[in-house]
């Protein structure tokens, strides 16, 4: 134990070193070809084969347009928002202070123990999925595993999972069954590429105070579990292995914030980890037959050697995606699935996301992408602000730019909802029932907007709902039936005249005068005129409208 304490003190100190030069340059490191088996079929494990074989973005995804991001798991137990499991081992972080307040010191009660005590008596997937359907959501992105490496299903390749430990429930399976019952399409997200460097603080120790130098529980071995609740479980299957002792790596846990390179001293471990990363995804695909799979990161692909994909460079992602599409070929009459790889290059079969950021303009219509925002934060923390207005306005921002939109609705540590959350969902549902015709199946129009104000970036909260749009701020969509829709990002008083400049004669985008203009909230016909400058729409009675106005513009 003395040797281990000394080692961990060294690691803790090394994590405080300034960022050193990158390790082996990924551009000079040949991509390794892994050899784990995949489902046979027409898709070969290369991006070129996937692009050639895949028919392109499925029509159902554009039709669905609006989804819920189910980003919930045991990290909610820390009540510290995102990345709690890592930050509880960093002395300067709020999560560390919260962990000591709720559970104790991480040398005595670590994240593995948080998992063991995690109880979810308030979780009801069927009830929530019905609420999501009523709110207008038509697809669900279900988190399968976060950076904490804890699988939320009966995982064949990770014993640290929610069926074995903690709630003893197949959480993904419950969400999937509920989605099928509600007719909601669903995908599963996987965030565990980060794990092998993200967890490195768990091998550290306090740098000062009464516990200085006492190692956190990341250093424990399977043998240390004899007679404990976790007997038979190996902590290294949860926390990974320490990557200490190599200055060119340090500080390892900051890789996501701009570092890149290959962990050339740990290549056998890298191959082992990348293989297990893939096997876990393929296991979930085999069990749940999702409509898409989602891999997190800020690199072009998992295990690229760059940014969040640092450490190793291999074709694990290509093999996983090819396996997924070959399984689709086996199971379905058509390939109507896709893979979301954040920041991937646009190509058939792959979709990307825009997290907490409104793009400047519309993407090309052949690019499949999804905007994603969290209400309050990606994991629960007290004090979140709930309001239907920012959900509606976020949807309009992304839909007008030809994107889908998925919003993360927070659940509490026990699987419940705070009182403001159901009320917010009911408000979104009311608005969608009146305005969904201009959203579901919609495309971007030739112009996306009027005005230069966008909803602020970041998690959805008070800043977003109190952001002041004016009647000058308009957005456009083209409906599935060819109708055009003008969206005012606020609810102006009755009689306000809106200036849709992009629909004016001089703009040359609207070929002829409209046949009619209708306020969706009430069905009232609107007075309008059109000249060289704009299509001018006079708002009828807006006293019962909520959040944002929508107008259907009938054209030939």
C-alpha positions as a printed Julia matrix, in Angstrom:
556×3 Matrix{Float64}:
   0.0     0.0     0.0
   2.92    2.38    0.68
   4.27    1.8    -2.83
   0.81    2.37   -4.33
   0.37    5.6    -2.32
   3.71    6.9    -3.55
   2.83    6.03   -7.13
  -0.5     7.78   -6.87
   1.01   10.86   -5.33
   3.37   10.99   -8.33
   0.44   10.68  -10.73
  -1.5    13.38   -8.87
   1.45   15.73   -9.21
   1.94   14.88  -12.88
  -1.66   15.83  -13.6
  -0.8    19.36  -12.53
   2.06   19.74  -15.03
   1.63   22.14  -17.95
   0.6    20.56  -21.21
   3.64   19.04  -22.88
   4.24   18.49  -26.55
   2.02   15.9   -28.17
   3.01   12.28  -28.23
   3.42   10.43  -31.57
   1.93   12.46  -34.41
  -1.27   10.72  -35.61
  -0.63   11.83  -39.19
   2.54    9.75  -39.25
   0.92    6.75  -37.55
  -0.64    4.25  -39.96
  -4.25    3.45  -39.13
  -4.34   -0.02  -37.59
  -6.77   -2.53  -39.03
  -8.51   -4.51  -36.3
  -9.7    -8.06  -36.84
 -12.68   -8.64  -34.57
 -15.53  -10.31  -36.51
 -18.43   -8.32  -37.89
 -21.73   -9.38  -39.43
 -21.11  -10.38  -43.06
 -22.87   -8.48  -45.8
 -22.44   -5.92  -48.56
 -20.94   -3.24  -46.31
 -17.18   -3.54  -45.99
 -15.41   -1.82  -43.05
 -14.31    1.28  -44.94
 -15.92    4.68  -45.32
 -15.71    4.25  -49.1
 -17.71    1.0   -49.07
 -20.25    2.46  -46.64
 -20.77    5.5   -48.87
 -21.15    3.34  -51.98
 -23.64    0.9   -50.43
 -25.79    3.18  -48.27
 -28.89    4.71  -49.95
 -28.66    7.99  -48.02
 -30.57    9.65  -45.21
 -33.85    7.86  -44.45
 -37.05    9.76  -45.15
 -38.46    8.88  -41.73
 -35.77   10.93  -39.98
 -36.71   14.11  -41.83
 -40.38   13.37  -41.23
 -39.74   12.94  -37.49
 -37.7    16.17  -37.26
 -38.12   16.63  -33.48
 -36.78   14.29  -30.83
 -35.94   13.8   -27.18
 -32.35   13.25  -26.06
 -32.46   10.77  -23.16
 -29.15   11.64  -21.53
 -29.6    10.02  -18.13
 -27.59    7.64  -16.01
 -25.82    7.26  -12.67
 -23.86   10.5   -12.99
 -27.12   12.24  -12.1
 -26.58   10.91   -8.57
 -23.86   13.51   -8.02
 -26.26   16.42   -8.67
 -23.3    18.18  -10.29
 -24.22   18.39  -13.99
 -21.95   16.97  -16.7
 -18.77   14.91  -16.2
 -19.44   14.31  -12.52
 -17.75   10.9   -12.48
 -14.43   12.4   -13.54
 -14.68   15.71  -11.73
 -15.41   14.08   -8.37
 -11.7    13.14   -8.4
 -10.47   16.69   -9.1
 -10.03   18.75   -5.94
 -10.87   22.14   -7.45
 -14.17   21.03   -8.94
 -17.66   21.56   -7.54
 -18.34   17.86   -8.2
 -15.53   16.92   -5.79
 -17.08   19.07   -3.06
 -20.55   17.69   -3.77
 -19.28   14.13   -3.71
 -17.73   14.63   -0.28
 -20.98   16.22    0.9
 -23.27   13.46   -0.4
 -21.07   10.36   -0.19
 -17.7    10.91    1.47
 -14.1    11.07    0.37
 -13.32    9.43   -3.01
 -10.59    7.32   -1.42
 -13.26    5.68    0.74
 -16.4     5.99   -1.41
 -15.54    6.17   -5.07
 -17.61    6.2    -8.22
 -17.94    2.41   -8.16
 -19.76    2.87   -4.84
 -21.98    5.57   -6.34
 -23.02    2.95   -8.9
 -23.8     0.41   -6.21
 -26.09    2.76   -4.26
 -27.81    4.21   -7.36
 -31.53    3.52   -6.97
 -34.23    4.59   -9.43
 -37.66    3.97   -7.84
 -39.24    6.88   -9.75
 -38.14    5.77  -13.2
 -41.02    4.82  -15.51
 -39.96    4.6   -19.15
 -43.5     3.92  -20.43
 -44.94    6.99  -18.68
 -42.16    9.24  -19.88
 -42.26    8.02  -23.45
 -45.97    8.77  -23.6
 -45.23   12.27  -22.26
 -42.56   12.71  -24.91
 -44.95   11.59  -27.63
 -47.58   14.03  -26.37
 -44.96   16.79  -26.41
 -44.46   16.21  -30.14
 -41.22   14.22  -30.06
 -41.08   11.62  -32.81
 -37.73   10.01  -32.07
 -35.59    9.28  -29.01
 -31.82    9.25  -28.68
 -31.2     6.86  -25.76
 -27.87    6.95  -23.96
 -26.35    3.49  -23.7
 -23.09    4.35  -21.93
 -21.45    7.64  -21.03
 -17.76    8.42  -20.44
 -18.16    6.75  -17.02
 -17.94    3.35  -18.77
 -21.09    1.97  -17.08
 -23.33    0.18  -19.59
 -27.05    0.79  -19.1
 -28.09   -2.58  -20.5
 -27.4    -6.28  -19.92
 -24.0    -5.97  -21.52
 -22.13   -9.08  -22.6
 -18.77   -7.31  -22.61
 -18.94   -5.0   -19.58
 -19.83   -6.53  -16.21
 -20.12   -3.03  -14.76
 -23.66   -2.53  -16.02
 -27.08   -1.55  -14.69
 -28.4    -5.11  -14.65
 -25.6    -6.37  -12.42
 -25.0    -3.32  -10.22
 -27.14   -0.54   -8.75
 -30.74   -0.56   -9.98
 -30.47   -4.11  -11.38
 -32.56   -3.05  -14.39
 -32.08   -3.07  -18.15
 -32.55    0.67  -18.6
 -31.94    0.73  -22.36
 -34.3    -2.21  -22.79
 -37.05   -0.42  -20.87
 -36.66    2.73  -22.98
 -36.67    0.69  -26.2
 -39.83   -1.21  -25.26
 -41.56    2.07  -24.39
 -40.46    3.7   -27.66
 -41.81    0.79  -29.68
 -45.14    0.97  -27.84
 -45.45    4.67  -28.7
 -44.34    4.28  -32.32
 -41.24    6.39  -31.7
 -38.04    5.73  -33.62
 -34.97    5.32  -31.42
 -31.21    5.23  -31.49
 -28.6     4.41  -28.88
 -25.63    6.64  -28.03
 -22.17    5.5   -26.96
 -19.71    7.86  -25.27
 -17.12    5.43  -23.94
 -14.36    6.15  -26.45
 -13.2     8.79  -23.93
 -12.99    6.41  -21.02
  -9.42    5.21  -21.15
  -7.96    8.72  -20.74
 -10.97   10.49  -19.21
 -10.81    8.39  -16.02
  -7.15    9.11  -15.19
  -7.93   11.39  -12.18
  -9.45    8.35  -10.42
  -5.87    7.04  -10.07
  -4.79   10.2    -8.24
  -4.94   11.49   -4.68
  -5.55   14.74   -2.82
  -2.59   17.1    -3.07
  -3.23   18.68    0.33
  -5.3    18.3     3.46
  -5.76   15.34    5.81
  -6.1    12.88    2.9
  -3.08   14.14    0.96
  -1.43   11.25   -0.85
  -4.15    8.75    0.05
  -5.03    7.12   -3.3
  -8.5     7.31   -4.75
 -10.28    4.05   -5.48
  -9.16    3.85   -9.1
  -6.03    2.04   -7.92
  -7.96   -0.87   -6.41
  -7.62   -4.33   -7.93
 -10.0    -7.24   -8.21
  -8.23   -8.88   -5.28
  -8.98   -5.86   -3.09
 -12.68   -6.65   -3.42
 -12.62   -9.84   -1.36
 -15.32   -9.6     1.29
 -16.65   -6.33   -0.15
 -19.87   -5.68   -2.06
 -17.9    -5.61   -5.31
 -16.2    -8.96   -4.81
 -15.65  -10.57   -8.21
 -15.65   -7.27  -10.09
 -12.43   -5.75  -11.38
 -12.27   -1.94  -10.89
  -9.99   -1.7   -13.91
 -12.86   -2.84  -16.1
 -14.58    0.33  -14.95
 -11.74    2.85  -14.58
  -9.31    1.47  -17.14
  -5.58    1.47  -16.49
  -3.28    4.26  -15.31
  -1.35    5.86  -18.15
   1.12    7.5   -15.8
   4.84    7.88  -16.05
   5.15    9.31  -19.57
   5.59   13.12  -19.62
   4.58   13.31  -23.28
   1.07   12.13  -22.29
   0.52   14.5   -19.4
  -1.91   15.72  -18.28
  -3.81   12.88  -19.9
  -7.29   13.85  -18.72
  -7.18   17.17  -20.62
  -6.95   15.54  -24.04
 -10.48   16.51  -25.08
  -9.52   20.16  -24.82
  -7.17   20.27  -27.76
  -4.54   17.56  -27.25
  -3.8    14.89  -29.83
  -1.43   12.02  -30.41
  -0.85    8.28  -30.09
  -0.19    6.55  -26.75
   2.69    4.64  -28.29
   3.74    3.11  -24.95
   0.34    1.43  -24.58
  -0.51    0.07  -28.02
  -1.53   -3.46  -26.89
  -3.91   -1.9   -24.36
  -5.17    0.49  -27.04
  -6.06   -2.4   -29.35
  -7.73   -4.24  -26.49
  -9.75   -1.17  -25.49
 -10.82   -0.26  -29.03
 -11.93   -3.85  -29.62
 -14.04   -3.9   -26.48
 -15.44   -0.46  -27.35
 -16.68   -1.93  -30.61
 -17.94   -5.21  -29.18
 -20.15   -3.36  -26.69
 -21.77   -1.29  -29.43
 -22.34   -4.35  -31.6
 -23.85   -6.17  -28.61
 -26.39   -3.37  -28.08
 -27.21   -3.37  -31.79
 -27.77   -7.11  -31.71
 -30.06   -6.89  -28.68
 -32.12   -3.78  -29.49
 -32.09   -3.26  -33.3
 -31.87    0.56  -33.1
 -32.68    2.9   -35.97
 -29.3     4.59  -35.55
 -26.18    4.45  -33.45
 -24.46    7.57  -32.12
 -20.81    7.95  -31.13
 -19.68   11.0   -29.16
 -16.49   12.96  -29.71
 -15.0    16.07  -31.28
 -12.84   14.32  -33.85
 -13.85   13.2   -37.36
 -14.22    9.63  -36.11
 -13.56    7.57  -32.98
  -9.94    6.53  -32.49
  -8.54    9.02  -34.98
  -5.53   10.0   -32.89
  -6.82   13.56  -32.73
  -8.79   15.55  -30.14
 -11.16   13.26  -28.22
  -9.98   10.39  -30.42
  -6.45   10.68  -29.08
  -4.41    7.72  -27.98
  -4.92    5.31  -30.86
  -5.69    5.33  -34.57
  -7.64    2.4   -35.95
 -10.65    1.36  -38.02
 -12.88    0.34  -35.11
 -15.54    2.88  -36.13
 -15.69    1.7   -39.73
 -16.06   -1.89  -38.58
 -18.86   -1.01  -36.14
 -20.79    0.99  -38.74
 -20.41   -1.71  -41.4
 -21.59   -4.33  -38.89
 -24.62   -2.15  -38.07
 -25.67   -1.75  -41.69
 -25.11   -5.43  -42.46
 -27.4    -6.28  -39.55
 -29.98   -3.88  -40.99
 -29.69   -5.68  -44.31
 -30.37   -8.99  -42.54
 -33.29   -7.77  -40.46
 -35.14   -5.22  -42.59
 -36.45   -4.97  -46.1
 -34.44   -1.79  -46.67
 -31.44    0.0   -45.19
 -33.3     2.7   -43.29
 -30.75    3.13  -40.51
 -27.81    5.5   -40.2
 -24.9     6.33  -37.89
 -24.35    9.63  -36.11
 -20.66   10.38  -35.77
 -20.17   13.88  -34.45
 -18.03   16.05  -36.73
 -17.92   13.37  -39.42
 -17.55   14.28  -43.05
 -20.84   14.33  -44.92
 -21.41   11.09  -46.81
 -24.24    8.57  -47.26
 -24.88    6.63  -44.07
 -23.36    9.17  -41.69
 -24.99   12.05  -39.85
 -23.44   14.72  -37.66
 -24.62   17.0   -34.88
 -24.38   20.6   -33.74
 -24.2    20.63  -29.96
 -25.46   23.72  -28.12
 -24.69   25.94  -31.11
 -26.89   27.45  -33.82
 -25.22   27.17  -37.26
 -24.92   30.35  -39.28
 -26.94   29.06  -42.23
 -28.63   26.07  -43.82
 -26.7    22.94  -44.66
 -27.08   21.29  -48.05
 -30.25   19.2   -48.18
 -28.26   15.99  -48.74
 -26.46   16.35  -45.39
 -28.17   14.61  -42.49
 -27.63   16.42  -39.2
 -29.21   17.12  -35.85
 -29.05   20.04  -33.48
 -28.84   19.01  -29.84
 -29.29   21.01  -26.67
 -29.71   20.11  -23.02
 -32.18   21.68  -20.65
 -30.01   22.99  -17.83
 -27.13   20.6   -18.51
 -26.34   17.11  -19.7
 -26.87   15.61  -16.25
 -29.14   16.7   -13.42
 -28.24   19.54  -11.08
 -30.61   21.49   -8.79
 -31.74   24.84  -10.13
 -32.54   24.02  -13.76
 -34.95   26.45  -15.37
 -37.87   24.97  -17.33
 -39.74   26.84  -20.05
 -41.41   25.63  -23.25
 -40.44   28.83  -25.06
 -36.76   28.01  -25.49
 -37.54   24.5   -26.73
 -39.84   25.91  -29.43
 -37.36   28.59  -30.45
 -34.49   26.09  -30.53
 -36.57   23.88  -32.81
 -37.24   26.8   -35.16
 -33.56   27.74  -35.25
 -32.52   24.25  -36.35
 -35.49   23.42  -38.6
 -35.03   26.64  -40.58
 -31.44   25.55  -41.26
 -32.57   22.11  -42.47
 -31.63   20.26  -39.31
 -33.46   18.02  -36.91
 -33.56   18.95  -33.23
 -33.19   16.76  -30.14
 -33.56   18.26  -26.68
 -32.27   16.59  -23.52
 -34.97   16.44  -20.84
 -33.39   15.93  -17.4
 -34.34   13.2   -14.96
 -33.42   13.34  -11.28
 -31.06   10.82   -9.63
 -34.02    8.61   -8.69
 -35.49    8.74  -12.19
 -38.13   11.38  -11.48
 -38.87   14.78  -12.95
 -38.89   18.14  -11.22
 -42.36   19.77  -11.23
 -41.5    22.3   -13.92
 -40.52   19.61  -16.43
 -43.98   18.06  -17.14
 -45.44   21.55  -17.37
 -42.79   22.49  -19.93
 -43.49   19.35  -21.97
 -47.23   20.08  -21.95
 -46.54   23.57  -23.3
 -44.36   22.23  -26.1
 -47.07   19.7   -26.94
 -49.75   22.4   -27.2
 -47.57   24.39  -29.59
 -46.66   21.37  -31.73
 -50.29   20.32  -32.18
 -50.99   23.68  -33.78
 -47.74   24.14  -35.69
 -46.41   20.66  -36.48
 -47.44   20.83  -40.13
 -44.65   23.34  -40.76
 -42.07   21.29  -38.83
 -42.5    17.56  -39.48
 -40.98   16.61  -42.81
 -39.91   20.2   -43.47
 -36.95   21.51  -45.43
 -35.03   24.73  -45.32
 -36.31   27.33  -47.78
 -34.05   29.4   -50.06
 -33.71   31.9   -47.2
 -33.44   30.82  -43.59
 -34.24   33.99  -41.66
 -34.73   37.71  -41.26
 -32.88   39.62  -38.57
 -29.41   39.04  -37.13
 -30.31   37.66  -33.7
 -29.94   33.98  -32.83
 -30.87   32.22  -29.64
 -27.77   32.17  -27.38
 -25.65   29.06  -27.48
 -25.22   26.71  -24.56
 -27.53   24.67  -22.36
 -31.13   25.83  -22.3
 -31.9    28.01  -19.31
 -32.92   31.45  -18.16
 -30.51   33.14  -20.56
 -32.25   31.58  -23.56
 -35.83   32.14  -22.47
 -35.16   35.77  -21.53
 -33.34   36.54  -24.75
 -35.36   39.24  -26.48
 -36.42   38.47  -30.02
 -38.38   41.13  -31.87
 -41.01   41.0   -34.64
 -38.15   41.55  -37.07
 -36.74   38.1   -36.26
 -38.31   35.62  -38.68
 -37.45   32.09  -39.73
 -38.58   30.11  -42.79
 -39.31   26.47  -43.56
 -40.77   24.66  -46.57
 -43.36   22.08  -45.59
 -43.66   18.56  -46.87
 -46.68   19.58  -48.99
 -44.83   22.51  -50.58
 -46.39   25.24  -48.46
 -44.05   27.87  -47.09
 -43.98   28.81  -43.43
 -42.96   32.07  -41.84
 -42.08   31.91  -38.16
 -41.96   34.97  -35.93
 -39.63   34.29  -32.99
 -41.88   36.12  -30.55
 -45.61   36.85  -30.15
 -46.15   40.46  -31.19
 -49.33   42.4   -30.43
 -52.4    42.13  -32.66
 -52.02   44.37  -35.69
 -48.23   44.2   -35.89
 -47.02   44.23  -39.48
 -44.26   41.7   -40.16
 -41.67   42.29  -42.88
 -40.7    39.08  -44.71
 -38.1    40.72  -46.93
 -36.93   37.45  -48.5
 -40.44   37.0   -49.91
 -40.5    40.42  -51.53
 -40.52   40.81  -55.3
 -36.97   42.17  -55.43
 -35.52   39.16  -53.62
 -36.61   36.89  -56.47
 -37.16   33.87  -54.23
 -40.97   33.76  -54.26
 -42.12   33.44  -57.84
 -45.66   34.7   -57.41
 -47.95   36.31  -54.89
 -49.36   33.98  -52.21
 -52.88   32.66  -52.52
 -53.36   33.08  -48.78
 -51.57   33.58  -45.48
 -52.95   31.85  -42.37
 -52.03   32.12  -38.68
 -51.52   28.52  -37.54
 -52.36   29.14  -33.89
 -55.96   30.09  -34.67
 -56.55   29.33  -38.34
 -57.32   33.02  -38.97
 -56.75   34.44  -42.44
 -54.21   37.25  -42.4
 -54.16   40.52  -44.3
 -51.08   40.79  -46.45
 -49.5    42.82  -49.2
 -46.45   42.23  -51.33
 -44.17   44.73  -52.99
 -40.58   44.99  -54.05
 -39.36   45.19  -50.47
 -41.2    42.4   -48.71
 -44.25   40.28  -48.08
 -46.0    42.26  -45.35
 -48.12   40.18  -42.99
 -50.51   41.85  -40.54
 -50.93   39.81  -37.37
 -54.56   38.98  -36.56
 -55.63   38.4   -32.95
 -52.58   36.95  -31.17
 -53.96   37.03  -27.64
 -54.08   33.23  -27.3
 -50.8    32.46  -29.09
 -47.77   31.11  -27.24
 -43.99   31.31  -27.64
 -43.7    32.01  -31.4
 -46.08   32.68  -34.27
 -46.32   30.5   -37.36
 -47.89   31.49  -40.69
 -48.68   29.18  -43.59
 -48.08   30.87  -46.94
 -50.01   29.08  -49.7
 -48.26   29.3   -53.05
 -48.78   27.79  -56.48
